[in-house]
Amino acid sequence: MSRRLAIDLFAGPGGLTVGLKRAGFSVIGAIESNALAASTYRKNHPRVRLIEKDIKAVKPTALAESARFRIGELDLLAGCPPCQGFSTLRTLNGKVAIHEPQNELVFDFLRFVKELKPKAVMMENVPGLYGDTRLDSIQEQLSTAGYQSEARVLNARDFGVPQRRRRMVLIALRGAGPTFPKEKKRRRTVNQTIGRMPEPGRGSDPLHDYAAKRSRRVEQIIEAIPLNGGSRAALPENLKLDCHAKVDGFKDVYGRMSWASQSPTITGGCINPSKGRFLHPEQNRPITLREAALLQGFPSGYHFSLERGRYPAAQMIGNAFPPKFAEHHAREIAYSLDRL
């Protein structure tokens, strides 16, 4: 069988590309506009022809020329359009409409589908897009273009990712109905993923072996959180923050992960204990960048650029498509293509 050709749109640091490669696809081209993410992507995937531009300024034919494939030859066009405008946090669980220009980038993804005519399409986004009128429009236009599509809201923990992460996945095939991979009965845990990591400072990995400065009060709060899944609810009165007493939500902040379960959704704030349940199960610290990347499913030696500091790197990691999640769906797409 000839190699399966794939393109990664909105490539970020390359999580989707890792998954596609593991599933047997040859990723020949990608688009990413963010300079830091593009730098990270090139370091890990030097043979992929990456176009570092705003996708709105890229013609699909230019991508085909750069990656050296003909219209209709591509097996899979995949991508993760920016999704902040659809997130439940931004929309207060759908109660508020957000006018976010990036929401329309899903139609740029569709523009590439229409012009490149791939055999299969995979798009990932937050659950907020499911039920949105934009998704209805996308699927209608895919149908007109000769594709059968289906969208589902799935949890990455059911596909080998040691993390609770609900995402919408749309799969479309030209001339056939799409199928989805079966959920896995066994779920990978935090302990299986980072349980053997050495304490930070004992190695030479810049994503793990760094010292984070915290105020003494924050250190006291962290030290008072019960080990292995504890939350800020156990804090004594003198350590409870006034801002937490005024709100009923965000109960996971300053919480610890549990060894036997999956991590919460890894976000751009994953190394900050005030942004969620990001404390190490036993050690009195937040997880490190390397631990966050491992919980996303990246290889242990995957490079993330630190040229702008730790928090931009954390943003890249948190926004990435978990490779294992992508791999399972890409494998199912490959099986479907083999049956066509």
JOQUIMO-V847509 format. One record per pair of residues at least 12 apart in sequence whose ideal C-beta (glycine too) atoms are under 10 Angstrom apart, sorted by the first residue. I is the first residue (numbers start at 1). J is the second residue. If there is no record, write none. Layout:
BEGIN
I_J ; I_J
END
This chain:
BEGIN
1_24 ; 1_334 ; 1_337 ; 1_338 ; 2_26 ; 2_75 ; 3_24 ; 3_25 ; 3_26 ; 3_28 ; 3_75 ; 4_20 ; 4_23 ; 4_24 ; 4_25 ; 4_26 ; 4_27 ; 4_74 ; 4_75 ; 4_76 ; 4_119 ; 4_120 ; 4_330 ; 4_333 ; 4_334 ; 4_337 ; 4_338 ; 5_25 ; 5_26 ; 5_27 ; 5_28 ; 5_29 ; 5_67 ; 5_68 ; 5_69 ; 5_73 ; 5_74 ; 5_75 ; 5_76 ; 5_77 ; 5_118 ; 5_119 ; 6_20 ; 6_21 ; 6_23 ; 6_24 ; 6_25 ; 6_26 ; 6_27 ; 6_28 ; 6_29 ; 6_30 ; 6_48 ; 6_67 ; 6_74 ; 6_75 ; 6_76 ; 6_77 ; 6_78 ; 6_118 ; 6_120 ; 6_122 ; 6_330 ; 6_333 ; 6_334 ; 7_20 ; 7_25 ; 7_27 ; 7_28 ; 7_29 ; 7_30 ; 7_31 ; 7_48 ; 7_49 ; 7_60 ; 7_63 ; 7_64 ; 7_67 ; 7_69 ; 7_74 ; 7_75 ; 7_76 ; 7_77 ; 7_78 ; 7_79 ; 7_112 ; 7_116 ; 7_118 ; 8_20 ; 8_21 ; 8_25 ; 8_27 ; 8_28 ; 8_29 ; 8_30 ; 8_31 ; 8_32 ; 8_41 ; 8_45 ; 8_48 ; 8_50 ; 8_76 ; 8_77 ; 8_78 ; 8_79 ; 8_80 ; 8_321 ; 8_326 ; 9_29 ; 9_30 ; 9_31 ; 9_32 ; 9_51 ; 9_55 ; 9_58 ; 9_63 ; 9_77 ; 9_78 ; 9_79 ; 9_80 ; 9_81 ; 9_105 ; 9_108 ; 9_109 ; 9_112 ; 9_113 ; 9_123 ; 10_30 ; 10_31 ; 10_32 ; 10_33 ; 10_34 ; 10_37 ; 10_55 ; 10_78 ; 10_79 ; 10_80 ; 10_81 ; 10_82 ; 10_83 ; 10_105 ; 10_106 ; 10_108 ; 10_109 ; 10_123 ; 10_124 ; 10_319 ; 10_321 ; 11_27 ; 11_29 ; 11_30 ; 11_31 ; 11_32 ; 11_33 ; 11_34 ; 11_37 ; 11_38 ; 11_40 ; 11_41 ; 11_45 ; 11_48 ; 11_50 ; 11_51 ; 11_52 ; 11_78 ; 11_79 ; 11_80 ; 11_320 ; 11_321 ; 12_30 ; 12_32 ; 12_34 ; 12_36 ; 12_37 ; 12_38 ; 12_40 ; 12_41 ; 12_79 ; 12_80 ; 12_82 ; 12_315 ; 12_316 ; 12_317 ; 12_319 ; 12_320 ; 12_321 ; 13_32 ; 13_34 ; 13_36 ; 13_37 ; 13_38 ; 13_39 ; 13_40 ; 13_41 ; 13_43 ; 13_44 ; 13_45 ; 13_293 ; 13_296 ; 13_298 ; 13_302 ; 13_303 ; 13_304 ; 13_305 ; 13_313 ; 13_315 ; 13_316 ; 13_317 ; 13_319 ; 13_320 ; 13_321 ; 14_27 ; 14_30 ; 14_32 ; 14_37 ; 14_38 ; 14_40 ; 14_41 ; 14_42 ; 14_43 ; 14_44 ; 14_45 ; 14_48 ; 14_50 ; 14_298 ; 14_302 ; 14_303 ; 14_304 ; 14_316 ; 14_320 ; 14_321 ; 14_323 ; 15_41 ; 15_44 ; 15_80 ; 15_124 ; 15_293 ; 15_296 ; 15_297 ; 15_298 ; 15_302 ; 15_316 ; 15_317 ; 15_319 ; 15_320 ; 15_321 ; 15_322 ; 15_323 ; 15_324 ; 15_325 ; 15_326 ; 16_30 ; 16_78 ; 16_79 ; 16_80 ; 16_122 ; 16_124 ; 16_320 ; 16_321 ; 16_322 ; 16_323 ; 16_325 ; 16_326 ; 16_327 ; 16_329 ; 16_330 ; 17_30 ; 17_41 ; 17_44 ; 17_45 ; 17_48 ; 17_50 ; 17_78 ; 17_321 ; 17_323 ; 17_326 ; 18_44 ; 18_45 ; 18_297 ; 18_298 ; 18_299 ; 18_302 ; 18_320 ; 18_321 ; 18_322 ; 18_323 ; 18_324 ; 18_326 ; 18_327 ; 19_78 ; 19_122 ; 19_297 ; 19_321 ; 19_322 ; 19_323 ; 19_324 ; 19_325 ; 19_326 ; 19_327 ; 19_328 ; 19_329 ; 19_330 ; 19_331 ; 20_76 ; 20_78 ; 20_122 ; 20_321 ; 20_323 ; 20_326 ; 20_327 ; 20_329 ; 20_330 ; 20_331 ; 20_333 ; 20_334 ; 21_45 ; 21_48 ; 21_323 ; 21_326 ; 21_327 ; 21_330 ; 22_297 ; 22_299 ; 22_323 ; 22_324 ; 22_326 ; 22_327 ; 22_328 ; 22_330 ; 22_331 ; 23_76 ; 23_323 ; 23_326 ; 23_327 ; 23_328 ; 23_329 ; 23_330 ; 23_331 ; 23_332 ; 23_333 ; 23_334 ; 23_335 ; 24_327 ; 24_330 ; 24_331 ; 24_334 ; 25_75 ; 25_76 ; 25_78 ; 25_327 ; 25_330 ; 25_331 ; 25_333 ; 25_334 ; 26_47 ; 26_48 ; 26_75 ; 27_45 ; 27_47 ; 27_48 ; 27_49 ; 27_67 ; 27_76 ; 27_78 ; 28_47 ; 28_48 ; 28_49 ; 28_63 ; 28_64 ; 28_66 ; 28_67 ; 28_68 ; 28_69 ; 28_74 ; 29_48 ; 29_49 ; 29_50 ; 29_51 ; 29_63 ; 29_64 ; 29_65 ; 29_66 ; 29_67 ; 29_68 ; 29_69 ; 29_74 ; 29_77 ; 30_42 ; 30_45 ; 30_48 ; 30_49 ; 30_50 ; 30_51 ; 30_52 ; 30_63 ; 30_66 ; 30_67 ; 30_78 ; 30_79 ; 31_49 ; 31_50 ; 31_51 ; 31_52 ; 31_53 ; 31_54 ; 31_55 ; 31_57 ; 31_58 ; 31_63 ; 31_66 ; 31_79 ; 31_108 ; 31_112 ; 32_50 ; 32_51 ; 32_52 ; 32_53 ; 32_54 ; 32_55 ; 33_51 ; 33_52 ; 33_53 ; 33_54 ; 33_55 ; 33_56 ; 33_57 ; 33_58 ; 33_82 ; 34_52 ; 34_54 ; 34_82 ; 34_312 ; 34_315 ; 34_316 ; 34_319 ; 35_52 ; 35_305 ; 35_307 ; 35_308 ; 36_304 ; 36_305 ; 36_306 ; 36_307 ; 36_308 ; 36_312 ; 36_313 ; 36_315 ; 36_316 ; 37_52 ; 37_304 ; 37_305 ; 37_312 ; 37_315 ; 37_316 ; 37_319 ; 37_320 ; 38_50 ; 38_51 ; 38_52 ; 38_53 ; 38_305 ; 39_52 ; 39_303 ; 39_304 ; 39_305 ; 39_307 ; 39_308 ; 40_302 ; 40_303 ; 40_304 ; 40_305 ; 40_306 ; 40_307 ; 40_313 ; 40_316 ; 40_317 ; 40_320 ; 41_303 ; 41_305 ; 41_316 ; 42_303 ; 42_305 ; 43_302 ; 43_303 ; 43_304 ; 43_305 ; 44_298 ; 44_299 ; 44_301 ; 44_302 ; 44_303 ; 44_304 ; 48_67 ; 49_63 ; 49_65 ; 49_66 ; 49_67 ; 49_68 ; 50_66 ; 50_67 ; 51_63 ; 51_66 ; 51_67 ; 54_105 ; 54_108 ; 55_79 ; 55_81 ; 55_82 ; 55_105 ; 55_108 ; 55_109 ; 55_111 ; 55_112 ; 56_104 ; 56_105 ; 56_108 ; 56_111 ; 58_108 ; 58_111 ; 58_112 ; 59_111 ; 59_112 ; 59_115 ; 60_77 ; 60_108 ; 60_111 ; 60_112 ; 60_113 ; 60_114 ; 60_115 ; 60_116 ; 60_117 ; 61_115 ; 61_116 ; 63_77 ; 63_112 ; 63_115 ; 63_116 ; 64_112 ; 64_115 ; 64_116 ; 67_116 ; 69_116 ; 69_118 ; 70_116 ; 70_117 ; 71_115 ; 71_116 ; 71_117 ; 71_118 ; 72_116 ; 72_117 ; 72_118 ; 72_119 ; 72_174 ; 73_116 ; 73_117 ; 73_118 ; 73_119 ; 74_112 ; 74_113 ; 74_116 ; 74_117 ; 74_118 ; 74_119 ; 74_120 ; 74_121 ; 75_118 ; 75_119 ; 75_120 ; 75_333 ; 75_334 ; 75_337 ; 76_118 ; 76_119 ; 76_120 ; 76_121 ; 76_122 ; 76_171 ; 76_173 ; 76_330 ; 76_333 ; 76_334 ; 76_337 ; 77_109 ; 77_112 ; 77_113 ; 77_116 ; 77_117 ; 77_118 ; 77_119 ; 77_120 ; 77_121 ; 77_122 ; 77_123 ; 77_172 ; 78_109 ; 78_118 ; 78_120 ; 78_121 ; 78_122 ; 78_123 ; 78_124 ; 78_171 ; 78_321 ; 78_326 ; 78_329 ; 78_330 ; 78_333 ; 79_105 ; 79_106 ; 79_108 ; 79_109 ; 79_112 ; 79_113 ; 79_121 ; 79_122 ; 79_123 ; 79_124 ; 79_125 ; 79_321 ; 80_109 ; 80_122 ; 80_123 ; 80_124 ; 80_125 ; 80_126 ; 80_167 ; 80_319 ; 80_320 ; 80_321 ; 80_326 ; 81_102 ; 81_103 ; 81_104 ; 81_105 ; 81_106 ; 81_107 ; 81_108 ; 81_109 ; 81_110 ; 81_123 ; 81_124 ; 81_125 ; 81_129 ; 82_100 ; 82_101 ; 82_102 ; 82_103 ; 82_105 ; 82_106 ; 82_125 ; 82_126 ; 82_319 ; 83_100 ; 83_102 ; 83_103 ; 83_105 ; 83_106 ; 83_124 ; 83_125 ; 83_126 ; 83_127 ; 83_128 ; 83_129 ; 83_167 ; 83_168 ; 83_319 ; 84_98 ; 84_100 ; 84_102 ; 84_103 ; 84_126 ; 84_128 ; 84_319 ; 85_97 ; 85_98 ; 85_99 ; 85_100 ; 85_101 ; 85_102 ; 85_103 ; 85_104 ; 85_105 ; 85_106 ; 85_126 ; 85_128 ; 85_129 ; 85_132 ; 86_98 ; 86_100 ; 86_102 ; 86_103 ; 86_106 ; 86_125 ; 86_126 ; 86_127 ; 86_128 ; 86_129 ; 86_130 ; 86_132 ; 86_134 ; 86_135 ; 86_168 ; 87_100 ; 87_125 ; 87_126 ; 87_127 ; 87_128 ; 87_129 ; 87_267 ; 88_126 ; 88_127 ; 88_128 ; 88_166 ; 89_126 ; 89_128 ; 89_267 ; 90_126 ; 90_128 ; 91_126 ; 91_128 ; 91_132 ; 93_128 ; 94_128 ; 94_131 ; 94_132 ; 98_128 ; 103_128 ; 103_129 ; 103_132 ; 103_134 ; 104_134 ; 106_123 ; 106_125 ; 106_129 ; 106_132 ; 106_134 ; 106_135 ; 106_137 ; 106_138 ; 106_170 ; 107_134 ; 107_137 ; 107_138 ; 107_141 ; 109_121 ; 109_123 ; 109_125 ; 109_138 ; 109_170 ; 110_123 ; 110_134 ; 110_137 ; 110_138 ; 110_139 ; 110_141 ; 110_142 ; 110_145 ; 111_141 ; 113_138 ; 113_141 ; 113_142 ; 113_145 ; 113_147 ; 113_172 ; 113_174 ; 114_141 ; 114_142 ; 114_144 ; 114_145 ; 114_147 ; 117_145 ; 117_146 ; 117_147 ; 117_174 ; 118_147 ; 118_172 ; 118_173 ; 118_174 ; 119_147 ; 119_172 ; 119_173 ; 119_174 ; 119_175 ; 119_176 ; 119_333 ; 119_336 ; 119_337 ; 119_340 ; 120_147 ; 120_171 ; 120_172 ; 120_173 ; 120_174 ; 120_176 ; 120_178 ; 120_330 ; 120_332 ; 120_333 ; 120_334 ; 120_336 ; 120_337 ; 120_340 ; 121_138 ; 121_142 ; 121_145 ; 121_147 ; 121_149 ; 121_170 ; 121_171 ; 121_172 ; 121_173 ; 121_174 ; 121_178 ; 121_333 ; 122_169 ; 122_170 ; 122_171 ; 122_172 ; 122_178 ; 122_321 ; 122_326 ; 122_329 ; 122_330 ; 122_332 ; 122_333 ; 123_135 ; 123_138 ; 123_142 ; 123_149 ; 123_151 ; 123_168 ; 123_169 ; 123_170 ; 123_171 ; 123_172 ; 124_154 ; 124_167 ; 124_168 ; 124_169 ; 124_170 ; 124_321 ; 124_322 ; 124_325 ; 124_326 ; 124_329 ; 125_151 ; 125_153 ; 125_167 ; 125_168 ; 125_169 ; 125_170 ; 126_153 ; 126_165 ; 126_166 ; 126_167 ; 126_168 ; 127_152 ; 127_153 ; 127_154 ; 127_155 ; 127_166 ; 127_167 ; 127_168 ; 128_153 ; 128_168 ; 129_151 ; 129_153 ; 129_167 ; 129_168 ; 129_170 ; 130_151 ; 130_152 ; 130_153 ; 130_166 ; 130_167 ; 130_168 ; 130_169 ; 130_170 ; 131_151 ; 131_153 ; 131_168 ; 132_168 ; 135_149 ; 135_151 ; 135_168 ; 135_170 ; 136_151 ; 138_151 ; 138_170 ; 138_172 ; 139_151 ; 139_170 ; 139_172 ; 142_170 ; 142_172 ; 142_173 ; 142_174 ; 143_172 ; 145_172 ; 145_174 ; 146_172 ; 146_173 ; 146_174 ; 146_175 ; 147_171 ; 147_172 ; 147_173 ; 147_174 ; 147_175 ; 147_176 ; 147_177 ; 147_178 ; 148_171 ; 148_172 ; 148_173 ; 148_174 ; 148_175 ; 148_176 ; 148_177 ; 148_178 ; 149_170 ; 149_171 ; 149_172 ; 149_173 ; 149_177 ; 149_178 ; 150_169 ; 150_170 ; 150_171 ; 150_172 ; 150_173 ; 150_177 ; 150_178 ; 150_179 ; 150_180 ; 151_168 ; 151_169 ; 151_170 ; 151_171 ; 151_172 ; 151_178 ; 152_167 ; 152_168 ; 152_169 ; 152_170 ; 152_171 ; 152_178 ; 152_180 ; 152_329 ; 153_166 ; 153_167 ; 153_168 ; 153_169 ; 154_166 ; 154_167 ; 154_168 ; 154_169 ; 154_180 ; 154_181 ; 154_183 ; 154_325 ; 154_328 ; 154_329 ; 155_167 ; 155_183 ; 155_187 ; 155_262 ; 155_265 ; 155_325 ; 156_169 ; 156_262 ; 156_265 ; 156_266 ; 156_296 ; 156_297 ; 156_321 ; 156_322 ; 156_324 ; 156_325 ; 156_326 ; 156_328 ; 157_183 ; 157_184 ; 157_187 ; 157_188 ; 157_189 ; 157_261 ; 157_262 ; 157_263 ; 157_322 ; 157_325 ; 158_181 ; 158_182 ; 158_183 ; 158_184 ; 158_185 ; 158_187 ; 158_262 ; 158_325 ; 158_328 ; 159_180 ; 159_181 ; 159_182 ; 159_183 ; 159_184 ; 159_187 ; 159_188 ; 159_297 ; 159_322 ; 159_324 ; 159_325 ; 159_326 ; 159_327 ; 159_328 ; 159_329 ; 160_181 ; 160_184 ; 160_186 ; 160_187 ; 160_188 ; 160_297 ; 160_322 ; 160_323 ; 160_324 ; 160_325 ; 160_327 ; 160_328 ; 161_184 ; 161_187 ; 161_188 ; 161_193 ; 161_262 ; 161_263 ; 161_266 ; 161_295 ; 161_296 ; 161_297 ; 161_322 ; 161_323 ; 161_324 ; 161_325 ; 161_326 ; 161_327 ; 161_328 ; 162_187 ; 162_188 ; 162_189 ; 162_190 ; 162_191 ; 162_192 ; 162_193 ; 162_194 ; 162_257 ; 162_261 ; 162_262 ; 162_263 ; 162_266 ; 162_294 ; 162_295 ; 162_296 ; 162_297 ; 162_322 ; 162_324 ; 163_187 ; 163_188 ; 163_190 ; 163_193 ; 163_257 ; 163_262 ; 163_263 ; 163_264 ; 163_265 ; 163_266 ; 163_292 ; 163_295 ; 163_296 ; 163_297 ; 163_322 ; 163_324 ; 163_325 ; 164_187 ; 164_261 ; 164_262 ; 164_263 ; 164_264 ; 164_265 ; 164_266 ; 165_262 ; 165_263 ; 165_264 ; 165_265 ; 165_266 ; 165_267 ; 165_295 ; 165_296 ; 165_297 ; 165_321 ; 165_322 ; 165_325 ; 166_265 ; 167_265 ; 167_321 ; 167_322 ; 167_325 ; 169_181 ; 169_321 ; 169_325 ; 169_326 ; 169_328 ; 169_329 ; 171_329 ; 171_330 ; 171_332 ; 171_333 ; 171_336 ; 172_333 ; 173_333 ; 173_336 ; 173_337 ; 173_339 ; 173_340 ; 174_337 ; 174_340 ; 175_340 ; 176_336 ; 176_337 ; 176_339 ; 176_340 ; 177_336 ; 178_329 ; 178_332 ; 178_333 ; 178_336 ; 179_329 ; 179_332 ; 179_333 ; 179_335 ; 179_336 ; 179_339 ; 180_328 ; 180_329 ; 180_332 ; 180_333 ; 180_336 ; 181_325 ; 181_327 ; 181_328 ; 181_329 ; 181_330 ; 181_331 ; 181_332 ; 181_333 ; 181_335 ; 182_328 ; 182_332 ; 183_328 ; 184_324 ; 184_328 ; 187_261 ; 187_262 ; 188_262 ; 188_295 ; 188_297 ; 188_324 ; 189_257 ; 189_258 ; 189_259 ; 189_260 ; 189_261 ; 189_262 ; 189_263 ; 190_228 ; 190_229 ; 190_257 ; 190_258 ; 190_259 ; 190_260 ; 190_261 ; 190_262 ; 190_263 ; 190_280 ; 190_281 ; 190_287 ; 190_291 ; 190_294 ; 190_295 ; 191_228 ; 191_257 ; 191_258 ; 191_259 ; 191_260 ; 191_261 ; 191_281 ; 192_259 ; 192_260 ; 193_259 ; 193_262 ; 193_263 ; 193_291 ; 193_294 ; 193_295 ; 193_296 ; 193_297 ; 194_208 ; 194_257 ; 194_259 ; 194_263 ; 194_280 ; 194_281 ; 194_287 ; 194_288 ; 194_290 ; 194_291 ; 194_292 ; 194_294 ; 194_295 ; 195_259 ; 195_281 ; 195_282 ; 197_280 ; 197_283 ; 197_287 ; 197_288 ; 197_290 ; 197_291 ; 197_294 ; 197_300 ; 199_280 ; 199_283 ; 199_285 ; 199_288 ; 200_212 ; 200_280 ; 200_283 ; 200_285 ; 200_287 ; 200_288 ; 200_290 ; 200_291 ; 203_290 ; 205_288 ; 205_289 ; 205_290 ; 205_300 ; 205_301 ; 206_289 ; 206_290 ; 206_303 ; 206_304 ; 206_306 ; 206_310 ; 206_313 ; 207_288 ; 207_289 ; 207_290 ; 207_291 ; 207_292 ; 207_293 ; 207_294 ; 207_301 ; 207_302 ; 207_303 ; 207_304 ; 207_306 ; 207_310 ; 207_313 ; 207_314 ; 207_317 ; 208_287 ; 208_288 ; 208_289 ; 208_290 ; 208_291 ; 208_292 ; 208_293 ; 208_294 ; 208_300 ; 209_288 ; 209_290 ; 210_271 ; 210_288 ; 210_289 ; 210_290 ; 210_306 ; 210_310 ; 211_285 ; 212_271 ; 212_272 ; 212_273 ; 212_285 ; 212_286 ; 212_288 ; 212_310 ; 214_273 ; 214_284 ; 214_285 ; 214_286 ; 217_239 ; 217_241 ; 218_239 ; 218_241 ; 218_254 ; 218_273 ; 218_274 ; 219_284 ; 219_285 ; 220_235 ; 220_236 ; 220_238 ; 220_239 ; 220_284 ; 221_235 ; 221_236 ; 221_239 ; 221_240 ; 221_241 ; 221_254 ; 221_273 ; 221_274 ; 221_279 ; 221_284 ; 222_239 ; 222_254 ; 222_256 ; 222_273 ; 222_279 ; 222_280 ; 222_283 ; 222_284 ; 222_285 ; 222_286 ; 223_239 ; 223_284 ; 224_236 ; 224_238 ; 224_239 ; 224_240 ; 224_254 ; 224_284 ; 225_239 ; 225_254 ; 225_255 ; 225_256 ; 225_273 ; 225_277 ; 225_279 ; 225_284 ; 226_255 ; 226_256 ; 227_256 ; 227_258 ; 227_259 ; 227_279 ; 227_280 ; 227_281 ; 227_282 ; 227_283 ; 227_284 ; 228_256 ; 228_257 ; 228_258 ; 228_259 ; 228_260 ; 228_261 ; 228_280 ; 228_281 ; 228_282 ; 229_255 ; 229_256 ; 229_257 ; 229_258 ; 229_259 ; 229_260 ; 229_261 ; 229_277 ; 229_279 ; 229_281 ; 230_254 ; 230_255 ; 230_256 ; 230_257 ; 230_258 ; 230_277 ; 230_279 ; 230_281 ; 231_251 ; 231_252 ; 231_253 ; 231_254 ; 231_255 ; 231_256 ; 231_277 ; 231_279 ; 232_244 ; 232_250 ; 232_251 ; 232_252 ; 232_253 ; 232_254 ; 232_255 ; 232_256 ; 232_273 ; 232_277 ; 232_279 ; 233_251 ; 233_254 ; 233_255 ; 234_255 ; 235_254 ; 239_254 ; 240_254 ; 241_253 ; 241_254 ; 241_274 ; 243_274 ; 244_274 ; 250_274 ; 250_275 ; 250_276 ; 251_277 ; 252_264 ; 252_265 ; 252_275 ; 252_276 ; 252_277 ; 252_278 ; 253_269 ; 253_272 ; 253_273 ; 253_274 ; 253_275 ; 253_276 ; 253_277 ; 253_278 ; 253_279 ; 254_273 ; 254_274 ; 254_275 ; 254_276 ; 254_277 ; 254_278 ; 254_279 ; 254_286 ; 255_273 ; 255_276 ; 255_277 ; 255_278 ; 255_279 ; 256_273 ; 256_277 ; 256_278 ; 256_279 ; 256_280 ; 256_281 ; 256_282 ; 256_283 ; 256_284 ; 256_286 ; 257_276 ; 257_277 ; 257_278 ; 257_279 ; 257_280 ; 257_281 ; 257_282 ; 257_286 ; 257_287 ; 257_291 ; 257_295 ; 258_277 ; 258_281 ; 259_281 ; 259_282 ; 260_281 ; 261_281 ; 262_295 ; 263_276 ; 263_277 ; 263_278 ; 263_281 ; 263_287 ; 263_291 ; 263_292 ; 263_294 ; 263_295 ; 263_296 ; 264_276 ; 264_277 ; 264_278 ; 264_295 ; 265_277 ; 265_295 ; 265_296 ; 265_318 ; 266_278 ; 266_287 ; 266_291 ; 266_292 ; 266_293 ; 266_294 ; 266_295 ; 266_296 ; 266_297 ; 266_314 ; 266_317 ; 266_318 ; 266_319 ; 266_320 ; 266_322 ; 267_292 ; 267_314 ; 267_315 ; 267_317 ; 267_318 ; 267_319 ; 268_292 ; 268_311 ; 268_312 ; 268_313 ; 268_314 ; 268_315 ; 268_316 ; 268_317 ; 268_318 ; 268_319 ; 269_286 ; 269_311 ; 269_314 ; 269_315 ; 269_318 ; 270_286 ; 270_287 ; 270_288 ; 270_289 ; 270_291 ; 270_292 ; 270_293 ; 270_295 ; 270_296 ; 270_311 ; 270_314 ; 270_315 ; 270_317 ; 270_318 ; 271_285 ; 271_286 ; 271_287 ; 271_288 ; 271_289 ; 271_291 ; 271_292 ; 271_310 ; 271_311 ; 271_313 ; 271_314 ; 271_317 ; 271_318 ; 272_286 ; 272_310 ; 272_311 ; 272_314 ; 273_285 ; 273_286 ; 273_287 ; 274_286 ; 275_314 ; 275_318 ; 278_291 ; 278_292 ; 278_295 ; 278_314 ; 286_314 ; 287_314 ; 288_310 ; 288_314 ; 289_304 ; 289_306 ; 289_310 ; 289_311 ; 289_313 ; 289_314 ; 289_316 ; 289_317 ; 290_302 ; 290_304 ; 290_317 ; 291_317 ; 292_304 ; 292_313 ; 292_314 ; 292_317 ; 292_318 ; 292_320 ; 293_313 ; 293_314 ; 293_316 ; 293_317 ; 293_318 ; 293_320 ; 294_317 ; 295_317 ; 295_322 ; 296_317 ; 296_318 ; 296_319 ; 296_320 ; 296_321 ; 296_322 ; 296_323 ; 296_324 ; 296_325 ; 297_320 ; 297_321 ; 297_322 ; 297_323 ; 297_324 ; 297_325 ; 297_326 ; 297_327 ; 298_317 ; 298_320 ; 298_322 ; 298_323 ; 298_324 ; 299_323 ; 302_317 ; 302_320 ; 302_323 ; 304_316 ; 304_317 ; 304_320
END
